[in-house]
């Protein structure tokens, strides 16, 4: 009987800790969300592009291509 209860108890503890926010910030996708939110609504697409390039999110080639496309518009 005890071996059957152990996974249920462990799952309950993990769920409780998750709900309390103990695991917040441990997941890589969580960091991506925070980084994406650093842009404000009043920034131009070119400013956002420059920020992404400065942060290393995009390569120099991609930056140049996107910059040229934005300047065409």
C-alpha positions in Angstrom: 0.0 0.0 0.0 2.8 2.5 0.9 4.6 2.1 -2.5 1.3 3.2 -4.2 0.9 6.3 -1.9 4.4 7.6 -2.4 4.0 8.8 -6.0 0.7 10.4 -5.1 2.2 12.2 -2.1 5.3 13.3 -4.1 3.0 14.6 -6.9 1.0 16.5 -4.4 4.1 18.1 -2.9 5.4 19.1 -6.4 2.0 20.5 -7.3 1.9 22.5 -4.1 5.4 23.9 -4.6 4.5 24.8 -8.2 1.4 26.7 -7.1 3.5 28.6 -4.6 5.9 29.7 -7.3 8.9 27.9 -6.1 9.8 26.8 -9.6 9.3 30.2 -11.2 12.4 31.3 -13.1 13.8 27.8 -13.4 12.4 27.1 -16.9 14.3 28.5 -19.9 11.0 29.5 -21.6 10.2 31.7 -18.6 13.4 33.7 -19.2 12.5 34.1 -22.9 9.1 35.6 -21.9 10.8 38.1 -19.6 13.3 39.1 -22.3 10.5 39.6 -24.8 8.6 41.9 -22.5 11.4 44.5 -22.3 10.2 46.2 -25.4 7.6 48.9 -24.9 4.6 49.7 -27.1 6.0 53.0 -28.4 9.2 51.6 -29.9 9.5 51.5 -33.6 10.3 48.3 -35.4 13.8 49.5 -36.2 14.4 50.2 -32.5 13.2 46.7 -31.5 15.4 45.2 -34.2 18.5 47.1 -32.9 17.7 45.9 -29.4 17.4 42.3 -30.5 20.7 42.6 -32.4 22.5 44.1 -29.4 21.2 41.3 -27.1 22.5 38.7 -29.5 19.1 37.3 -30.4 19.7 37.7 -34.1 22.9 37.4 -36.3 24.5 40.3 -38.2 23.2 38.9 -41.5 19.7 38.7 -40.2 19.9 42.2 -38.7 21.1 43.6 -42.0 18.4 41.9 -44.0 15.6 43.0 -41.7 17.0 46.5 -41.5 17.0 46.8 -45.3 13.4 45.5 -45.5 12.2 48.0 -42.8 13.9 50.9 -44.6 12.2 50.0 -47.9 8.8 50.4 -46.3 
